[in-house]
Amino acid sequence: MGTLKKAWLILVLVLVVTEQYYSVDGCWDHERIALLKLRTFFDGPYFVNRGKNDQSLDCCQWEAVECDNSTKYVIKLDFKYTKDMSSPGWYLNVTSFLPFEKLQTLILTDNQIAGFFEYKGFERLSHLKYLDLSGNKLKDSSFLSSLSALPSLKSLTLSYNDLQTLYLEATEIQLMLNTLEVLDLSGNLFDNNILRVLSGLTSLKSLKLQNNKLKGSIYIKDFPINLEELDVSANEIKDFVPYKGDKCLSKLKVLTLVAVDTDKNILLQSLGSTFPMLRILDLSNNIFNQTYTTLKLDNLTNLECLFLDRSTLNPSLLRSMDVLYSLKKFSFIDSDQLQSPLMVQDLPNYKKLEVLDISSRALNNSFLQSIGELDAVKVLRLADSGLNGSLSSTSGFCKLRYLQELNLKVNNFAGNLPACLVNLTFIQTLDLSFNQFTGDIAESPITKMKSLQELYLYYNHFHIPVSLRPFYNHSKLTIFGGDNNVIYADDVSRSLVPKFKLNTIYLSCCGEAGAFPQFLYHQCDLEAVGLSDINLIGKFPNWLLANNSRLSYLFLNNNSLSGLLHLPNHSNTHMEALIISQNLLSGKIPTNLGDFFPNLEYLNMSSNRFNGNIPSSFGYMSSLYYLDLSNNQLSGKIPDYLGKGCLSLNVLILSNNSLHGQIFFKNFNLVSLELLLLDKNQFTGKLHESLSNSSHLSVLDISNNYISGPIPKWMGNLLSLQKIRMGNNHLESEIPTEFCNLTNLEAIDISGNDIFGTLPSCFPLSIYDIRFSKNKLSGSLYDIFSNGSSISVLDLSNNHLTGSIPHEIKTFPHLTFLLLNNNHLEGEVPTEICKLKLLSWLDLSHNHLSEFTTKWMTYTYQGIRLKHMSGIDLSCNNFSAKIPPGIGNLSNMHSLNLSHNSLLGPIPKTFGNLKKIECMDLSNNFLSGNIPQELVSLYTLEVFSVVNNNLSGEVPSGGQFGGFTESSYEGNPHLCGTQLRKSCRSDRSSGSTVVVDHGEYDGFMDMTAFYASLTTTFLVVLLGLTTILLVNPYWRRWWFYHVEKWTFTCYYFVVDNLPWRFVLYVKHIAS
């Protein structure tokens, strides 16, 4: 009994001690603490829980960590790509990994590590099997000595560093790395001496030395004797020199010689005697020019796989490979390098060939007709080979009775499928995507190919029933891809249950599919479903989520599905993408959505009718990369947990909702964010500095809200910004000078605020879109026109800008929209505007501009400068010249507004050339003459006004002018015509037209009568005054007295007040 009590006591003590190191959540405390210390060296979302994005105690659930399921010790750490390529090299203290005593895999790829402190620390990682240090800045290999105490190390990757030598002898490295099986030294600076050092690695099976400095002859005796795989691509190897003895690499099965820059014949001839057991040979990306008449592969009688992908050679060279009797797979892809079209006769008579891949090679249709001669082929891939016409006329491939895979995608086949397809009784995979095939799939021979497992019909013109009823007896079918065909609804009894168990179905676009396909209710192994853009109707299929716990991709966007979104009880850890946008879904977003899909990466629920708040559980989706909830009826605030938990979030779109409150808060920490669209909401308050944590932000749109306060200066630190849209808020400040730091800025819109001060002069050359309208900006235009030749849109309208339009506008050759209306600009329109060849819209209205220069008229008249012009608005200025006739040569013009000026002369007849004009406003000027009959041919004209001018003659009545009312011509008393209820009587002798008014007098006087009466009145007054002065001497003396007094008064005023030079001139004239 006492012994039993002692045993229980010992057990309790063990549990208590263990509890100090083993947390309740399953993570060892000392390892969790060590991981948190590693944050100093490795940036990124590696220290957060995969299920819920927080720093929970269970470090086994963190992104970079993998633990043993039973002991909970860390067995794998993956810290790759944590430093930018431009980051400086740094030294790592390996002792930071010592707490991980059971660690088996350590990946430190692309971290810009330049070395290790004291080269110590690795020796205590006795369980380490896989070490990856690739893509760093290592130059000194001395750290390898610390790997000698790693008895379990099997794989070491040091590729793409700056290593030149290992500073070791063969015997030393054999002692240190005697268990190593895989070694990757690619992308370094090693020469032939590296082979002597590696020869002692007797356990090595795979060696990669591609892209180094190997040259000349390579001696087999220098290689590790037990090698099975060797990659020496992208070197300058002449040949392999065999060794007459036991060291002959008899176990080598895979040899890769991609992009070797030497004489290929000498190299290839050395292979047979050197590698007698070679099974796989990769000669891709090599050049065999016209000097090569044969490929020296005579002795490779055991070769089974040959790769010549992207190699340049004449197809006739292939006939020299008849000696490869054992060849089973031949790959010869990429048409860009082929010297002439490939024929079946060019291929050797491979009796055992099972896999033939000639994709992306230029082929004739006869190739497909003759391919039946290779009757052992099981896999035939002829994708993107320029084949065309009817497949029925090239049906020789149907003789391949053992064929299991046929790939004809990305060709130009058309018409129906040939009936001989039913002969392919063993076919498992059929890919006909990206062709022009037609016909109803229900009547095609495919429905009789019962062995099909994977069927790809993407991007054709097939008619496919959404129920897939013709395939219900295909029990082996698992994948059906039919996007971008014509999907149609068909009536199928719900009692029919298909025999297949699909894991993938894509039937997106196009057609009218009707109700949601009910056969999917019987599918429980679905991993990917795409039924977008086919106008599905009815309730949202919540049962689809409940029945398929391994569903990873669900695309139901752009349909008419309605109802509520309900989630089942069990979570789905496999879902990566959920796209249900552009439907009629309503109600609240499930509050547990983030818990239900913890590993979701893409979520798009936009353009529905969801209401309520954004669930805080969204913050638990630590892998979420893309989130779009725009165009709904959401309200409330952005949950704090979303802003601090979704560290992987790259795109956040919440536009066009009713969200309110402050946009950014103290804990906002979306460090990976690149695109943020929050426009058209009801956000208030100032911009919080926490947004500066998103250092990769490239697009920011907070327009159409109620944001107040100044534009923050810290925005100038977001150096990745390319587009800024903050229009229609309540921002009030000057434009910060810190914006000069935004060297990548392409577009900025701060219109509709209370921005004041002058225009900045430091915009980067990359900017092309500037919109500052409806603010309080003042000063001249000179600064903004003094830089930035890439600008295409410039909107400075509705401000307080003064001065003239600078001639430097000529430095903006890409300008397409120029809006300077509603300012206080004055002076002339510079001739340089006419040299802006791409200008399509010009609005200078509501200013004080006063002149068209003669040169301006000349440039415009030539009609070669402004050929893209589609709109001109020069209204409400002080222009007083004639209208330049050249405006009529702007053939792309849609809108012309010259109203409210003082323009003179006639309407140019060249306006009849404006064949695309929709609106022409010439009102409130002093135009005279007739309305040109040439305007009748303007059939697109919808708005025409010449109100308040001095036009005369008959109003045109043909074309669009038959629909214009009297209101278009008011204030022109000498116009006549049926539209004005005034008839026109022609005087045949004089050719003049007299207006006979049958309507009410319009209030304007007859100018001829006016001048006649004015002259008569003047003569009567003059004659009367003269008569009075002759008759009455008293009045005559009074009159001359006052005339003399008035003359002297004016003379002395001039003498006393004007400059003396002018006075002398007047005296001289007087004398």
MOUR-V147828 format. One record per helix or strand. SS is the DSSP state (@ for helix, = for strand). FROM is the first residue (numbers start at 0). LEN is the number of residues. If there is no record, write none. Layout:
BEGIN
SS|FROM|LEN + SS|FROM|LEN
END
This chain:
BEGIN
@|1|20 + =|21|1 + =|27|1 + @|28|12 + =|48|1 + @|58|3 + =|61|1 + =|64|3 + =|73|5 + =|89|3 + @|93|4 + =|104|3 + =|112|4 + @|121|3 + =|129|3 + @|141|8 + =|154|3 + @|169|7 + =|181|3 + @|192|6 + =|205|3 + =|214|5 + @|219|3 + =|228|3 + =|235|6 + =|253|3 + @|263|11 + =|279|3 + =|286|1 + =|304|3 + =|311|1 + @|314|7 + =|328|3 + @|334|3 + =|341|1 + @|343|3 + =|354|3 + =|362|1 + @|364|9 + =|378|3 + =|387|3 + @|390|9 + =|404|3 + =|411|4 + @|418|5 + =|428|3 + =|435|5 + @|440|3 + @|444|4 + =|453|3 + =|460|5 + @|468|3 + =|478|3 + =|485|3 + =|503|3 + =|510|2 + =|513|2 + @|517|5 + =|527|3 + =|535|4 + @|541|6 + =|552|3 + =|559|4 + =|576|3 + =|583|5 + @|592|4 + =|601|3 + =|608|4 + @|615|5 + =|625|3 + =|632|4 + @|639|6 + =|650|3 + =|657|5 + =|674|3 + =|681|4 + @|688|5 + =|698|3 + =|705|4 + @|712|5 + =|722|3 + =|729|2 + @|736|5 + =|746|3 + =|755|3 + =|768|3 + =|775|4 + @|783|3 + =|792|3 + =|799|4 + @|806|5 + =|816|3 + =|823|5 + @|830|5 + =|840|3 + =|847|4 + @|853|9 + =|870|3 + =|881|1 + @|884|5 + =|894|3 + =|903|2 + @|908|5 + =|918|3 + =|925|4 + @|932|5 + =|942|3 + =|949|5 + @|958|5 + @|965|3 + =|973|4 + @|977|3 + =|981|5 + =|992|5 + @|1006|25 + @|1032|25 + @|1059|11
END
